[in-house]
Structure formats: C-alpha cells, structure tokens
Amino acid sequence: MTINIEYEAEKKLDIPYEDIIKRVVEDSLDYENCPYEAEVNVLITGNEDIRQINQEYRNIDSPTDVLSFPMVDYERPSDFERLEETGDDCFHPESGELLLGDIVISVDKIEEQAEKYGHSQIRELAFLVAHSMLHLCGYDHMEDEERLIMEKKQEEILSLGGYTR
C-alpha cells in the first residue's frame, strides 16, 4: 500500500494527520473488499489553493472541504473484479498497485467544520478521507439513494477506526 501525503498548507494541524489518513485509507479499502494493494495520493492545502483547484476542475469558484480525483472508471462502485479484464491502465507498471487516485483536503475546512459540527479535527479529517475514498471507489451522492448509501458506508468506515462523534 502506498499512501503519498503532501502537506502544503501554511496552517499546521496539531493532530497526527498522517496516521489518521493512513488508517482511514486502509480501513476504507478493507471495508470495500479491495483485493489489491493500492496507491492513493493526498494533498493537504488551504482554502485558497483548493478554491483554485475547484475552479479549474469543477468550474466552481469557492473553497470546498475535499476534492476527489478517481483514476479508475467503474461500471459499479467497488467493482474491482473487472479491472484486470478491462486492460485499463489503472495499475502501476512497476509496483503493480491499483492507482486509485488523488484526494485534496483543505486544512481550513477541517478546522471550520470540526467547530461547526461540534466534533474534533481528528474526526473531521477522518470523515473527509472516508468520504473521498468512497468517491475513489466509484460512489457518488448526486441522488438521494446514492447519498444514503455513502452516508451509511462513511459511518461504518469511521467506526472501524473509532472515529465517532
């Protein structure tokens, strides 16, 4: 498992963010029964940088809490079985790991939302990573039915690591 974490925000989180990210990425893949070792890239940045990325990729000119950039195109969420059959370039040529994608998180939003929702920054970071990992596994929340599935899965993933409210 390769989890690359880059911290580019000026503001520092006073929590063990690397441990939290690694645990939630691993718990998410275990929960979704991913049969492969995987590679995930995580960038922690500030509101201004995530706003620019959000503008560039989604044409939304405002900061957001987390952005997900999946590298795999699933027919169904977490349909890992068909990946080798499709011949997609979703495996790292040297390591053989499944290239899941990239996660971008705003440290400013971690602080704001932890305070807003009355829980710790640890729980907020864990939530954002779990949410984004589900996107990297092909889930979405555009429809109510999809949203309810994601919410249930997020809570169950967070419970695995003890990241409760």
KOLVEXVEX-70400 format. One record per residue: residue in three letters; x, y, z of N, C-alpha, C in turn. Coordinates in Angstrom, 3 decimals, padded with zeros to 6 digits, m for minus. Each point is the difference from the previous one (the first is absolute). Layout:
+-----+----------+----------+----------+----------+----------+----------+----------+----------+----------+
| res |       nX |       nY |       nZ |      caX |      caY |      caZ |       cX |       cY |       cZ |
+-----+----------+----------+----------+----------+----------+----------+----------+----------+----------+
| ala |        X |        Y |        Z |        X |        Y |        Z |        X |        Y |        Z |
...
+-----+----------+----------+----------+----------+----------+----------+----------+----------+----------+
***
This chain:
+-----+----------+----------+----------+----------+----------+----------+----------+----------+----------+
| res |       nX |       nY |       nZ |      caX |      caY |      caZ |       cX |       cY |       cZ |
+-----+----------+----------+----------+----------+----------+----------+----------+----------+----------+
| met |  000.856 | m001.173 |  000.000 | m000.856 |  001.173 |  000.000 |  000.898 |  001.230 |  000.000 |
| thr | m000.261 |  000.889 | m000.941 |  000.746 |  001.247 | m000.056 | m000.976 |  001.150 |  000.214 |
| ile |  000.246 |  000.764 |  001.048 | m000.819 |  001.177 |  000.287 |  000.957 |  001.182 |  000.055 |
| asn | m000.032 |  000.800 | m001.045 |  000.862 |  001.183 | m000.084 | m000.750 |  001.184 |  000.580 |
| ile |  000.594 |  000.656 |  000.994 | m000.632 |  001.150 |  000.646 |  000.903 |  001.206 | m000.152 |
| glu | m000.557 |  001.042 | m000.586 |  000.712 |  001.271 | m000.110 | m000.743 |  001.045 |  000.817 |
| tyr |  000.716 |  000.742 |  000.802 | m000.590 |  001.048 |  000.833 |  000.512 |  001.329 | m000.518 |
| glu | m000.873 |  000.728 | m000.684 |  000.411 |  001.279 | m000.590 | m000.665 |  001.210 |  000.642 |
| ala | m000.833 | m000.213 |  000.997 | m000.687 |  001.110 |  000.659 |  000.958 |  000.732 |  000.928 |
| glu | m000.188 |  001.303 |  000.104 |  000.796 |  000.774 |  000.948 | m000.423 | m000.309 |  001.431 |
| lys | m001.304 | m000.145 |  000.194 | m000.550 | m000.299 |  001.320 |  000.285 | m001.456 |  000.328 |
| lys |  000.448 | m000.251 |  001.213 |  000.354 | m001.356 |  000.409 | m001.120 | m000.625 |  000.836 |
| leu | m000.278 | m001.255 | m000.293 | m000.935 | m000.771 |  000.811 |  000.765 | m000.586 |  001.175 |
| asp | m000.539 |  000.153 |  001.187 |  000.647 | m000.529 |  001.199 | m000.616 | m001.355 |  000.368 |
| ile | m000.091 | m000.858 | m000.999 | m000.518 | m001.362 |  000.178 |  000.904 | m000.935 | m000.812 |
| pro | m000.016 | m001.284 |  000.295 |  000.840 | m000.945 | m000.754 | m000.633 | m000.313 | m001.368 |
| tyr | m000.019 |  000.999 | m000.874 | m000.743 | m000.107 | m001.255 |  000.476 | m001.146 | m000.892 |
| glu |  001.302 | m000.286 | m000.020 |  000.491 | m001.089 | m000.854 | m000.546 | m001.344 |  000.467 |
| asp |  000.004 | m000.233 |  001.304 | m000.525 | m001.248 |  000.549 | m001.494 | m000.144 | m000.296 |
| ile | m000.734 |  001.092 |  000.163 | m001.445 | m000.017 | m000.242 | m000.282 | m000.320 | m001.466 |
| ile |  000.678 |  000.679 | m000.898 | m000.211 | m000.211 | m001.435 |  000.302 | m001.453 | m000.363 |
| lys |  001.132 | m000.504 |  000.443 |  000.386 | m001.380 | m000.335 | m001.015 | m001.000 |  000.537 |
| arg | m000.419 |  000.196 |  001.228 | m000.970 | m000.933 |  000.609 | m001.317 |  000.013 | m000.762 |
| val | m000.509 |  001.182 | m000.343 | m001.302 |  000.081 | m000.668 |  000.088 | m000.519 | m001.440 |
| val |  001.093 |  000.266 | m000.689 |  000.174 | m000.546 | m001.355 | m000.015 | m001.525 |  000.067 |
| glu |  000.768 | m000.566 |  000.916 |  000.055 | m001.455 |  000.132 | m001.345 | m000.580 |  000.423 |
| asp | m000.662 |  000.633 |  000.980 | m001.311 | m000.478 |  000.449 | m001.023 |  000.075 | m001.135 |
| ser |  000.067 |  001.051 | m000.799 | m000.948 |  000.159 | m001.115 |  000.171 | m001.114 | m001.022 |
| leu |  001.239 | m000.297 | m000.348 |  000.250 | m001.047 | m000.992 | m000.344 | m001.387 |  000.544 |
| asp |  000.262 | m000.219 |  001.267 | m000.406 | m001.266 |  000.621 | m001.524 | m000.114 |  000.003 |
| tyr | m000.674 |  001.070 |  000.377 | m001.461 |  000.009 |  000.059 | m000.611 | m000.281 | m001.376 |
| glu |  000.613 |  000.532 | m001.023 | m000.500 | m000.183 | m001.369 |  000.546 | m001.272 | m000.652 |
| asn |  000.733 | m000.798 |  000.760 |  000.536 | m001.281 | m000.478 |  000.867 |  000.155 | m001.246 |
| cys |  000.849 |  001.000 |  000.011 |  000.930 |  000.186 | m001.112 |  001.060 | m001.096 |  000.075 |
| pro |  000.115 | m000.819 | m001.047 |  000.942 | m001.123 |  000.042 |  001.442 |  000.379 | m000.344 |
| tyr |  000.238 |  001.264 | m000.290 |  001.313 |  000.439 | m000.464 |  000.686 |  000.903 |  001.012 |
| glu |  001.314 |  000.015 | m000.060 |  000.743 |  001.077 |  000.632 | m000.294 |  001.232 | m000.857 |
| ala | m000.063 |  001.153 |  000.609 | m000.408 |  001.197 | m000.743 |  000.933 |  001.161 |  000.282 |
| glu | m000.080 |  000.986 | m000.893 |  000.720 |  001.257 |  000.180 | m001.021 |  001.128 |  000.036 |
| val |  000.121 |  000.846 |  001.025 | m000.869 |  001.161 |  000.168 |  000.894 |  001.193 |  000.312 |
| asn | m000.293 |  001.120 | m000.636 |  000.740 |  001.239 |  000.250 | m000.905 |  000.974 |  000.731 |
| val |  000.524 |  000.601 |  001.070 | m000.779 |  000.952 |  000.797 |  000.777 |  001.302 |  000.091 |
| leu | m000.673 |  001.086 | m000.318 |  000.570 |  001.339 |  000.118 | m000.812 |  000.765 |  001.033 |
| ile |  000.679 |  000.528 |  001.012 | m000.651 |  000.865 |  000.983 |  000.435 |  001.414 | m000.304 |
| thr | m000.982 |  000.840 | m000.214 |  000.282 |  001.369 | m000.411 | m000.946 |  000.953 |  000.719 |
| gly |  000.022 |  001.263 | m000.383 | m000.873 |  001.000 |  000.604 | m001.169 |  000.345 | m000.901 |
| asn | m000.861 |  000.864 |  000.509 | m001.207 |  000.379 | m000.745 |  000.304 |  000.629 | m001.358 |
| glu |  001.015 |  000.834 | m000.078 |  000.273 |  000.680 | m001.273 |  000.440 | m000.986 | m001.070 |
| asp |  000.875 | m000.913 |  000.353 |  000.463 | m000.973 | m000.991 | m001.106 | m000.961 | m000.414 |
| ile | m000.819 | m000.449 |  000.947 | m001.071 | m000.921 | m000.370 | m001.071 |  000.736 | m000.814 |
| arg | m000.159 |  001.299 |  000.272 | m000.924 |  000.801 | m000.810 |  000.471 |  000.027 | m001.457 |
| gln |  001.302 |  000.193 | m000.198 |  000.544 |  000.033 | m001.358 | m000.167 | m001.341 | m000.701 |
| ile |  000.235 | m001.077 |  000.710 | m000.162 | m001.336 | m000.579 | m001.475 | m000.252 | m000.325 |
| asn | m000.874 |  000.415 |  000.908 | m001.447 | m000.152 | m000.207 | m000.454 |  000.795 | m001.228 |
| gln |  000.556 |  001.186 | m000.173 | m000.320 |  000.834 | m001.164 |  000.493 | m000.668 | m001.288 |
| glu |  001.221 | m000.494 |  000.036 |  000.595 | m000.599 | m001.192 | m000.715 | m001.273 | m000.443 |
| tyr | m000.329 | m000.863 |  000.946 | m000.534 | m001.317 | m000.359 | m001.518 | m000.109 |  000.045 |
| arg | m000.660 |  000.874 |  000.800 | m001.451 | m000.111 |  000.117 | m000.713 |  001.286 | m000.389 |
| asn |  000.777 |  001.022 | m000.347 | m000.551 |  001.303 | m000.372 | m000.848 |  000.597 |  001.128 |
| ile |  000.426 | m000.256 |  001.235 | m000.660 |  000.556 |  001.187 |  001.035 |  000.856 |  000.721 |
| asp | m000.270 |  001.303 |  000.056 |  000.969 |  000.945 |  000.544 | m000.218 |  000.233 |  001.493 |
| ser |  000.174 | m001.072 |  000.782 | m000.068 |  000.116 |  001.454 |  000.768 | m001.166 |  000.612 |
| pro |  000.482 |  000.212 |  001.225 |  000.713 | m001.099 |  000.654 | m000.988 | m001.100 |  000.386 |
| thr |  000.485 | m001.208 |  000.066 | m000.791 | m001.136 |  000.440 |  000.826 | m000.798 |  000.994 |
| asp | m000.617 | m000.940 |  000.667 |  000.727 | m000.750 |  001.020 |  000.893 | m001.079 | m000.581 |
| val | m000.483 | m000.711 | m001.023 |  000.768 | m001.103 | m000.567 | m000.345 | m000.169 | m001.472 |
| leu |  000.998 | m000.341 | m000.788 | m000.182 | m000.325 | m001.410 |  000.575 | m001.389 | m000.238 |
| ser | m000.669 | m000.744 | m000.843 |  000.420 | m001.367 | m000.328 |  000.215 | m000.104 | m001.493 |
| phe |  001.110 | m000.599 | m000.373 |  000.336 | m000.192 | m001.410 |  000.272 | m001.478 | m000.247 |
| pro | m001.066 | m000.786 | m000.257 |  000.177 | m001.437 | m000.226 |  000.759 | m000.282 | m001.287 |
| met |  000.830 | m001.029 |  000.040 |  000.741 | m000.429 | m001.185 | m000.666 | m001.194 | m000.674 |
| val | m000.951 | m000.628 |  000.700 | m000.654 | m001.206 | m000.500 | m001.423 |  000.339 | m000.422 |
| asp | m000.407 | m000.551 | m001.135 | m001.363 |  000.163 | m000.482 | m000.741 | m001.313 |  000.240 |
| tyr | m000.878 | m000.011 |  000.986 | m000.717 | m001.210 |  000.388 | m001.339 | m000.099 | m000.731 |
| glu | m000.400 | m001.223 | m000.314 | m001.361 | m000.215 | m000.491 | m000.966 |  000.120 |  001.169 |
| arg |  000.398 | m000.559 |  001.140 | m000.745 |  000.092 |  001.251 |  001.008 |  000.354 |  001.087 |
| pro | m000.425 |  000.724 |  001.043 |  000.937 |  000.340 |  001.072 |  000.700 | m001.233 |  000.570 |
| ser |  001.290 |  000.137 |  000.218 |  000.843 | m001.049 |  000.583 | m000.049 | m001.312 | m000.774 |
| asp | m000.205 |  000.083 | m001.302 |  000.007 | m001.189 | m000.859 |  001.440 | m000.276 | m000.412 |
| phe |  000.776 | m000.496 |  000.961 |  001.427 | m000.216 | m000.216 |  000.282 | m001.201 | m000.897 |
| glu | m000.918 | m000.943 | m000.042 |  000.237 | m001.250 | m000.730 |  000.241 |  000.212 | m001.488 |
| arg | m000.646 |  000.965 | m000.590 |  000.113 |  000.176 | m001.445 |  001.235 |  000.798 | m000.423 |
| leu |  000.745 |  000.559 |  000.942 |  001.096 |  000.909 | m000.336 |  001.097 | m000.659 | m000.821 |
| glu |  000.392 | m001.203 |  000.376 |  001.063 | m000.674 | m000.749 | m000.470 | m000.395 | m001.397 |
| glu | m001.287 | m000.306 | m000.137 | m000.554 | m000.436 | m001.280 | m000.077 |  001.130 | m001.023 |
| thr | m000.201 |  001.218 |  000.470 | m000.234 |  001.113 | m000.915 |  001.260 |  000.497 | m000.687 |
| gly |  001.143 | m000.307 |  000.578 |  001.243 |  000.471 | m000.595 |  000.248 |  001.476 |  000.247 |
| asp | m000.803 |  000.616 |  000.893 |  000.203 |  001.407 |  000.331 |  001.386 |  000.195 |  000.595 |
| asp |  000.529 |  001.175 | m000.173 |  001.302 |  000.323 |  000.585 | m000.178 |  000.460 |  001.434 |
| cys | m000.676 | m000.803 |  000.811 | m000.264 |  000.408 |  001.381 |  000.954 | m000.655 |  000.995 |
| phe |  001.010 | m000.709 | m000.503 |  000.993 | m000.609 |  000.875 |  001.365 |  000.606 | m000.276 |
| his |  000.727 |  000.283 |  001.071 |  001.338 |  000.571 | m000.129 |  000.890 | m001.021 | m000.707 |
| pro |  000.695 |  000.416 | m001.070 |  000.785 | m000.963 | m000.777 |  001.155 | m000.644 |  000.774 |
| glu |  000.516 |  000.679 |  001.014 |  001.121 | m000.564 |  000.763 | m000.445 | m000.714 |  001.270 |
| ser | m000.896 |  000.617 |  000.753 | m000.392 | m000.588 |  001.281 | m001.169 | m000.970 | m000.134 |
| gly | m000.789 |  000.148 | m001.060 | m001.184 | m000.831 | m000.178 | m001.179 |  000.464 |  000.836 |
| glu |  000.179 |  001.105 |  000.737 | m001.084 |  000.499 |  000.848 | m001.100 |  000.647 | m000.835 |
| leu | m001.225 | m000.126 |  000.500 | m001.144 |  000.659 | m000.609 |  000.123 |  001.504 |  000.241 |
| leu |  000.002 |  000.780 | m001.069 |  000.096 |  001.466 |  000.106 | m001.410 |  000.544 |  000.221 |
| leu | m000.361 |  000.218 |  001.263 | m001.365 |  000.435 |  000.308 | m000.250 |  001.458 | m000.352 |
| gly |  000.918 |  000.885 |  000.335 | m000.198 |  001.398 | m000.324 |  000.538 |  000.936 |  001.056 |
| asp | m000.502 |  001.239 | m000.076 |  000.513 |  001.078 |  000.834 | m001.108 |  000.594 |  000.864 |
| ile |  000.397 |  000.425 |  001.189 | m000.888 |  000.676 |  000.950 |  000.644 |  001.336 |  000.352 |
| val | m000.787 |  001.075 | m000.027 |  000.474 |  001.321 |  000.418 | m000.902 |  000.463 |  001.143 |
| ile |  000.615 |  000.373 |  001.120 | m000.749 |  000.386 |  001.195 |  000.441 |  001.388 |  000.455 |
| ser | m000.970 |  000.812 |  000.394 |  000.296 |  001.335 |  000.531 |  000.134 | m000.051 |  001.513 |
| val |  001.171 |  000.379 |  000.495 |  000.239 |  000.049 |  001.442 | m000.920 |  001.050 |  000.641 |
| asp | m000.289 |  001.071 | m000.717 | m000.896 |  001.030 |  000.532 | m001.403 | m000.558 |  000.216 |
| lys | m000.460 | m000.819 | m000.940 | m001.334 | m000.597 |  000.120 | m000.045 | m001.052 |  001.109 |
| ile |  001.110 | m000.703 |  000.225 |  000.050 | m000.952 |  001.119 | m000.292 |  000.753 |  001.290 |
| glu |  000.690 |  001.124 |  000.198 | m000.194 |  000.792 |  001.221 | m001.410 |  000.568 |  000.086 |
| glu | m000.466 |  000.616 | m001.097 | m001.331 |  000.626 | m000.018 | m001.099 | m001.022 |  000.265 |
| gln |  000.056 | m001.130 | m000.685 | m001.087 | m000.974 |  000.085 |  000.031 | m000.779 |  001.305 |
| ala |  001.177 | m000.226 |  000.570 |  000.075 | m000.653 |  001.308 | m000.722 |  000.864 |  001.034 |
| glu |  000.260 |  001.306 | m000.059 | m000.670 |  000.913 |  000.934 | m001.495 |  000.068 | m000.289 |
| lys | m000.363 |  000.120 | m001.268 | m001.409 |  000.119 | m000.397 | m000.817 | m001.220 |  000.425 |
| tyr |  000.572 | m001.202 | m000.170 | m000.741 | m001.230 |  000.292 |  000.246 | m000.522 |  001.413 |
| gly |  000.839 |  000.697 |  000.765 |  000.197 | m000.347 |  001.400 |  000.748 | m001.297 |  000.233 |
| his |  000.953 | m000.288 | m000.873 |  000.844 | m001.167 |  000.240 |  001.461 |  000.388 | m000.214 |
| ser |  000.875 | m000.953 |  000.183 |  001.435 |  000.295 | m000.052 |  000.502 |  000.140 | m001.435 |
| gln |  001.161 |  000.624 | m000.140 |  000.659 |  000.077 | m001.300 |  000.402 | m001.393 | m000.475 |
| ile |  000.311 | m000.877 |  000.934 |  000.336 | m001.377 | m000.353 | m001.186 | m000.657 | m000.699 |
| arg | m001.177 |  000.138 |  000.583 | m001.195 | m000.601 | m000.579 | m000.311 |  000.636 | m001.354 |
| glu |  000.157 |  001.293 | m000.119 | m000.293 |  000.680 | m001.267 |  000.944 | m000.455 | m001.102 |
| leu |  001.285 | m000.081 |  000.294 |  000.951 | m000.482 | m000.996 | m000.337 | m001.434 | m000.400 |
| ala | m000.273 | m000.858 |  000.975 | m000.346 | m001.390 | m000.289 | m001.244 | m000.069 | m000.884 |
| phe | m000.995 |  000.825 |  000.292 | m001.219 |  000.029 | m000.814 |  000.309 |  000.395 | m001.442 |
| leu |  000.779 |  001.058 | m000.181 |  000.305 |  000.474 | m001.357 |  000.768 | m001.050 | m000.796 |
| val |  000.910 | m000.706 |  000.652 |  000.756 | m001.049 | m000.689 | m000.926 | m001.160 | m000.363 |
| ala | m000.849 | m000.425 |  000.937 | m000.939 | m001.098 | m000.285 | m000.933 |  000.380 | m001.148 |
| his | m000.510 |  001.214 |  000.035 | m000.891 |  000.494 | m001.054 |  000.698 | m000.048 | m001.360 |
| ser |  001.210 |  000.511 | m000.029 |  000.748 |  000.054 | m001.247 |  000.389 | m001.394 | m000.481 |
| met |  000.351 | m000.887 |  000.910 |  000.347 | m001.370 | m000.390 | m001.182 | m000.695 | m000.665 |
| leu | m001.197 |  000.270 |  000.480 | m001.175 | m000.590 | m000.644 | m000.158 |  000.540 | m001.415 |
| his |  000.301 |  001.278 | m000.202 | m000.002 |  000.543 | m001.370 |  001.047 | m000.714 | m000.850 |
| leu |  001.192 | m000.231 |  000.561 |  001.053 | m000.684 | m000.749 | m000.379 | m001.444 | m000.320 |
| cys | m000.959 | m000.533 |  000.742 | m000.493 | m001.358 | m000.257 | m001.252 |  000.007 | m000.878 |
| gly | m000.376 |  001.173 | m000.499 | m001.092 |  000.074 | m000.967 | m001.355 |  000.425 |  000.531 |
| tyr | m000.092 |  000.345 |  001.272 | m001.279 |  000.434 |  000.561 | m000.220 |  001.480 | m000.262 |
| asp | m001.273 |  000.398 |  000.010 | m000.360 |  001.402 | m000.157 | m001.197 |  000.293 |  000.895 |
| his | m000.400 |  001.268 |  000.078 | m001.122 |  000.385 |  000.865 | m000.900 |  001.027 | m000.675 |
| met | m000.107 | m000.108 | m001.323 | m000.835 |  000.955 | m000.735 | m001.497 | m000.290 |  000.194 |
| glu | m000.355 | m001.256 |  000.162 | m001.391 | m000.409 |  000.232 | m000.153 | m000.350 |  001.478 |
| asp | m001.209 |  000.155 |  000.542 | m000.234 | m000.311 |  001.410 |  000.392 | m001.430 |  000.356 |
| glu | m000.342 | m000.950 | m000.862 |  000.326 | m001.400 |  000.268 |  001.516 | m000.196 |  000.108 |
| glu |  000.745 |  000.637 | m000.904 |  001.463 | m000.078 |  000.038 |  000.545 |  000.655 |  001.264 |
| arg | m000.563 |  001.142 |  000.350 |  000.443 |  000.734 |  001.184 | m000.182 | m000.840 |  001.261 |
| leu | m001.138 | m000.666 |  000.120 | m000.274 | m000.821 |  001.175 |  000.977 | m001.182 |  000.087 |
| ile |  000.324 | m000.592 | m001.142 |  000.971 | m001.095 | m000.025 |  001.364 |  000.498 |  000.456 |
| met |  000.418 |  001.149 | m000.543 |  001.308 |  000.553 |  000.398 |  000.035 |  000.353 |  001.475 |
| glu | m001.059 |  000.615 |  000.505 | m000.022 |  000.389 |  001.411 |  000.134 | m001.214 |  000.908 |
| lys | m000.712 | m001.064 | m000.323 |  000.076 | m001.227 |  000.800 |  001.410 | m000.588 | m000.045 |
| lys |  000.573 | m000.064 | m001.189 |  001.346 | m000.549 | m000.158 |  001.031 |  000.857 |  000.734 |
| gln | m000.123 |  001.323 | m000.089 |  000.932 |  000.902 |  000.694 | m000.018 | m000.267 |  001.499 |
| glu | m001.179 | m000.078 |  000.574 | m000.107 | m000.218 |  001.443 |  000.582 | m001.348 |  000.395 |
| glu | m000.225 | m001.020 | m000.816 |  000.536 | m001.326 |  000.322 |  001.526 | m000.017 | m000.115 |
| ile |  000.546 |  000.671 | m000.991 |  001.462 |  000.099 | m000.138 |  000.589 |  000.752 |  001.187 |
| leu | m000.626 |  001.115 |  000.371 |  000.499 |  000.788 |  001.128 | m000.065 | m000.793 |  001.308 |
| ser | m001.018 | m000.823 |  000.155 | m000.147 | m000.825 |  001.204 |  001.146 | m001.007 |  000.103 |
| leu |  000.495 | m000.498 | m001.139 |  001.113 | m000.954 |  000.020 |  001.218 |  000.581 |  000.727 |
| gly |  000.242 |  001.288 | m000.206 |  001.153 |  000.647 |  000.627 | m000.322 |  000.715 |  001.290 |
| gly | m001.270 | m000.065 |  000.440 | m000.398 |  000.668 |  001.223 | m000.174 |  001.503 | m000.152 |
| tyr | m000.228 |  000.446 | m001.238 | m000.155 |  001.438 | m000.257 | m001.474 |  000.373 |  000.058 |
| thr | m000.547 |  000.002 |  001.213 | m001.413 |  000.293 |  000.171 | m000.169 |  001.407 |  000.543 |
| arg | m001.220 |  000.465 | m000.067 | m000.286 |  001.358 |  000.494 | m000.080 |  000.023 |  001.497 |
+-----+----------+----------+----------+----------+----------+----------+----------+----------+----------+
***
